[in-house]
């Protein structure tokens, strides 16, 4: 397998993963932020 094909392969594979991961990260931040703030206020 050539390096260019390998990079293309990772790009095609990585793109959907990244697109799915961003909303998960945003949701994770929304869930964690209030809990962290509650812990700090206590």
Gaussian input, Z-matrix of N, CA and C with variables (Angstrom, degrees):
# hf/3-21g

backbone

0 1
 N
 C     1     B1
 C     2     B2     1     A1
 N     3     B3     2     A2     1     D1
 C     4     B4     3     A3     2     D2
 C     5     B5     4     A4     3     D3
 N     6     B6     5     A5     4     D4
 C     7     B7     6     A6     5     D5
 C     8     B8     7     A7     6     D6
 N     9     B9     8     A8     7     D7
 C    10    B10     9     A9     8     D8
 C    11    B11    10    A10     9     D9
 N    12    B12    11    A11    10    D10
 C    13    B13    12    A12    11    D11
 C    14    B14    13    A13    12    D12
 N    15    B15    14    A14    13    D13
 C    16    B16    15    A15    14    D14
 C    17    B17    16    A16    15    D15
 N    18    B18    17    A17    16    D16
 C    19    B19    18    A18    17    D17
 C    20    B20    19    A19    18    D18
 N    21    B21    20    A20    19    D19
 C    22    B22    21    A21    20    D20
 C    23    B23    22    A22    21    D21
 N    24    B24    23    A23    22    D22
 C    25    B25    24    A24    23    D23
 C    26    B26    25    A25    24    D24
 N    27    B27    26    A26    25    D25
 C    28    B28    27    A27    26    D26
 C    29    B29    28    A28    27    D27
 N    30    B30    29    A29    28    D28
 C    31    B31    30    A30    29    D29
 C    32    B32    31    A31    30    D30
 N    33    B33    32    A32    31    D31
 C    34    B34    33    A33    32    D32
 C    35    B35    34    A34    33    D33
 N    36    B36    35    A35    34    D34
 C    37    B37    36    A36    35    D35
 C    38    B38    37    A37    36    D36
 N    39    B39    38    A38    37    D37
 C    40    B40    39    A39    38    D38
 C    41    B41    40    A40    39    D39
 N    42    B42    41    A41    40    D40
 C    43    B43    42    A42    41    D41
 C    44    B44    43    A43    42    D42
 N    45    B45    44    A44    43    D43
 C    46    B46    45    A45    44    D44
 C    47    B47    46    A46    45    D45
 N    48    B48    47    A47    46    D46
 C    49    B49    48    A48    47    D47
 C    50    B50    49    A49    48    D48
 N    51    B51    50    A50    49    D49
 C    52    B52    51    A51    50    D50
 C    53    B53    52    A52    51    D51
 N    54    B54    53    A53    52    D52
 C    55    B55    54    A54    53    D53
 C    56    B56    55    A55    54    D54
 N    57    B57    56    A56    55    D55
 C    58    B58    57    A57    56    D56
 C    59    B59    58    A58    57    D57
 N    60    B60    59    A59    58    D58
 C    61    B61    60    A60    59    D59
 C    62    B62    61    A61    60    D60
 N    63    B63    62    A62    61    D61
 C    64    B64    63    A63    62    D62
 C    65    B65    64    A64    63    D63
 N    66    B66    65    A65    64    D64
 C    67    B67    66    A66    65    D65
 C    68    B68    67    A67    66    D66
 N    69    B69    68    A68    67    D67
 C    70    B70    69    A69    68    D68
 C    71    B71    70    A70    69    D69
 N    72    B72    71    A71    70    D70
 C    73    B73    72    A72    71    D71
 C    74    B74    73    A73    72    D72
 N    75    B75    74    A74    73    D73
 C    76    B76    75    A75    74    D74
 C    77    B77    76    A76    75    D75
 N    78    B78    77    A77    76    D76
 C    79    B79    78    A78    77    D77
 C    80    B80    79    A79    78    D78
 N    81    B81    80    A80    79    D79
 C    82    B82    81    A81    80    D80
 C    83    B83    82    A82    81    D81
 N    84    B84    83    A83    82    D82
 C    85    B85    84    A84    83    D83
 C    86    B86    85    A85    84    D84
 N    87    B87    86    A86    85    D85
 C    88    B88    87    A87    86    D86
 C    89    B89    88    A88    87    D87
 N    90    B90    89    A89    88    D88
 C    91    B91    90    A90    89    D89
 C    92    B92    91    A91    90    D90
 N    93    B93    92    A92    91    D91
 C    94    B94    93    A93    92    D92
 C    95    B95    94    A94    93    D93
 N    96    B96    95    A95    94    D94
 C    97    B97    96    A96    95    D95
 C    98    B98    97    A97    96    D96
 N    99    B99    98    A98    97    D97
 C   100   B100    99    A99    98    D98
 C   101   B101   100   A100    99    D99
 N   102   B102   101   A101   100   D100
 C   103   B103   102   A102   101   D101
 C   104   B104   103   A103   102   D102
 N   105   B105   104   A104   103   D103
 C   106   B106   105   A105   104   D104
 C   107   B107   106   A106   105   D105
 N   108   B108   107   A107   106   D106
 C   109   B109   108   A108   107   D107
 C   110   B110   109   A109   108   D108
 N   111   B111   110   A110   109   D109
 C   112   B112   111   A111   110   D110
 C   113   B113   112   A112   111   D111
 N   114   B114   113   A113   112   D112
 C   115   B115   114   A114   113   D113
 C   116   B116   115   A115   114   D114
 N   117   B117   116   A116   115   D115
 C   118   B118   117   A117   116   D116
 C   119   B119   118   A118   117   D117
 N   120   B120   119   A119   118   D118
 C   121   B121   120   A120   119   D119
 C   122   B122   121   A121   120   D120
 N   123   B123   122   A122   121   D121
 C   124   B124   123   A123   122   D122
 C   125   B125   124   A124   123   D123

   B1=1.4666
   B2=1.5345
   B3=1.3206
   B4=1.4661
   B5=1.5255
   B6=1.3173
   B7=1.4660
   B8=1.5277
   B9=1.3424
   B10=1.4588
   B11=1.5306
   B12=1.3184
   B13=1.4617
   B14=1.5256
   B15=1.3220
   B16=1.4648
   B17=1.5312
   B18=1.3346
   B19=1.4685
   B20=1.5260
   B21=1.3366
   B22=1.4642
   B23=1.5238
   B24=1.3172
   B25=1.4664
   B26=1.5259
   B27=1.3346
   B28=1.4623
   B29=1.5275
   B30=1.3420
   B31=1.4631
   B32=1.5248
   B33=1.3373
   B34=1.4700
   B35=1.5291
   B36=1.3291
   B37=1.4703
   B38=1.5277
   B39=1.3255
   B40=1.4595
   B41=1.5119
   B42=1.3318
   B43=1.4590
   B44=1.5286
   B45=1.3433
   B46=1.4710
   B47=1.5235
   B48=1.3229
   B49=1.4640
   B50=1.5240
   B51=1.3339
   B52=1.4646
   B53=1.5255
   B54=1.3450
   B55=1.4588
   B56=1.5237
   B57=1.3308
   B58=1.4576
   B59=1.5237
   B60=1.3322
   B61=1.4612
   B62=1.5243
   B63=1.3307
   B64=1.4733
   B65=1.5270
   B66=1.3477
   B67=1.4756
   B68=1.5259
   B69=1.3337
   B70=1.4635
   B71=1.5228
   B72=1.3392
   B73=1.4585
   B74=1.5281
   B75=1.3399
   B76=1.4646
   B77=1.5293
   B78=1.3422
   B79=1.4659
   B80=1.5181
   B81=1.3364
   B82=1.4624
   B83=1.5199
   B84=1.3357
   B85=1.4626
   B86=1.5281
   B87=1.3435
   B88=1.4667
   B89=1.5193
   B90=1.3346
   B91=1.4657
   B92=1.5236
   B93=1.3315
   B94=1.4666
   B95=1.5280
   B96=1.3279
   B97=1.4695
   B98=1.5314
   B99=1.3476
   B100=1.4794
   B101=1.5190
   B102=1.3340
   B103=1.4672
   B104=1.5199
   B105=1.3221
   B106=1.4671
   B107=1.5248
   B108=1.3393
   B109=1.4646
   B110=1.5219
   B111=1.3348
   B112=1.4634
   B113=1.5212
   B114=1.3318
   B115=1.4697
   B116=1.5246
   B117=1.3403
   B118=1.4655
   B119=1.5361
   B120=1.3384
   B121=1.4663
   B122=1.5203
   B123=1.3378
   B124=1.4666
   B125=1.5119
   A1=109.80
   A2=115.43
   A3=119.96
   A4=110.04
   A5=115.00
   A6=121.24
   A7=110.42
   A8=116.39
   A9=120.46
   A10=110.35
   A11=115.79
   A12=120.26
   A13=110.90
   A14=115.75
   A15=121.38
   A16=110.58
   A17=115.93
   A18=121.04
   A19=109.89
   A20=116.08
   A21=121.41
   A22=110.31
   A23=115.55
   A24=122.69
   A25=110.50
   A26=116.30
   A27=120.76
   A28=111.18
   A29=116.21
   A30=120.44
   A31=110.48
   A32=115.62
   A33=121.06
   A34=110.20
   A35=115.86
   A36=120.77
   A37=110.79
   A38=116.46
   A39=122.02
   A40=114.04
   A41=117.08
   A42=120.59
   A43=113.14
   A44=119.67
   A45=119.45
   A46=112.56
   A47=116.41
   A48=120.42
   A49=109.29
   A50=116.78
   A51=121.77
   A52=110.50
   A53=116.09
   A54=120.45
   A55=111.02
   A56=116.93
   A57=120.77
   A58=110.52
   A59=116.40
   A60=121.06
   A61=111.65
   A62=117.41
   A63=119.99
   A64=113.00
   A65=119.32
   A66=118.92
   A67=112.56
   A68=116.66
   A69=120.64
   A70=109.35
   A71=115.96
   A72=121.38
   A73=110.37
   A74=116.92
   A75=121.82
   A76=110.12
   A77=116.67
   A78=120.99
   A79=110.80
   A80=115.63
   A81=121.54
   A82=110.17
   A83=115.87
   A84=121.09
   A85=110.13
   A86=116.60
   A87=120.71
   A88=111.46
   A89=116.06
   A90=120.74
   A91=110.99
   A92=116.48
   A93=121.03
   A94=111.95
   A95=117.87
   A96=121.16
   A97=113.70
   A98=119.49
   A99=118.53
   A100=112.68
   A101=116.67
   A102=120.31
   A103=110.97
   A104=115.90
   A105=120.46
   A106=109.51
   A107=116.81
   A108=120.86
   A109=111.05
   A110=117.41
   A111=121.57
   A112=110.96
   A113=115.90
   A114=120.61
   A115=110.85
   A116=116.20
   A117=120.53
   A118=109.68
   A119=117.66
   A120=121.70
   A121=112.27
   A122=116.96
   A123=120.08
   A124=112.21
   D1=130.17
   D2=179.25
   D3=-76.27
   D4=157.22
   D5=-178.21
   D6=-62.32
   D7=-38.89
   D8=-178.82
   D9=-63.40
   D10=-41.26
   D11=178.47
   D12=-64.97
   D13=-37.75
   D14=-179.88
   D15=-65.52
   D16=-43.38
   D17=179.07
   D18=-64.65
   D19=-42.52
   D20=178.66
   D21=-62.61
   D22=-41.42
   D23=179.96
   D24=-61.27
   D25=-45.56
   D26=179.22
   D27=-68.20
   D28=-35.24
   D29=-179.80
   D30=-65.51
   D31=-44.38
   D32=-179.47
   D33=-67.63
   D34=-39.77
   D35=179.86
   D36=-72.63
   D37=-41.55
   D38=-174.35
   D39=-73.23
   D40=-30.29
   D41=-176.75
   D42=-59.50
   D43=-52.93
   D44=178.84
   D45=-63.32
   D46=-35.86
   D47=179.13
   D48=-62.56
   D49=-43.44
   D50=-179.54
   D51=-65.67
   D52=-41.27
   D53=-179.32
   D54=-66.06
   D55=-34.84
   D56=178.23
   D57=-77.69
   D58=-31.07
   D59=-174.48
   D60=-73.81
   D61=-33.99
   D62=-177.67
   D63=-60.38
   D64=-49.55
   D65=177.66
   D66=-61.90
   D67=-35.54
   D68=178.18
   D69=-62.93
   D70=-42.42
   D71=-179.54
   D72=-64.59
   D73=-40.81
   D74=179.67
   D75=-65.77
   D76=-43.74
   D77=177.93
   D78=-63.75
   D79=-41.30
   D80=179.42
   D81=-59.95
   D82=-41.88
   D83=-179.64
   D84=-65.95
   D85=-39.62
   D86=-179.97
   D87=-65.18
   D88=-35.63
   D89=-178.95
   D90=-76.78
   D91=-40.87
   D92=-173.63
   D93=-78.22
   D94=-38.24
   D95=-175.08
   D96=-55.28
   D97=-48.87
   D98=179.18
   D99=-62.78
   D100=-37.10
   D101=-179.91
   D102=-65.77
   D103=-40.65
   D104=179.10
   D105=-65.57
   D106=-41.37
   D107=178.96
   D108=-63.88
   D109=-39.32
   D110=177.87
   D111=-62.73
   D112=-41.29
   D113=179.90
   D114=-65.20
   D115=-37.03
   D116=-178.66
   D117=-70.58
   D118=-38.68
   D119=-177.47
   D120=-69.41
   D121=-28.30
   D122=-178.39
   D123=-67.91

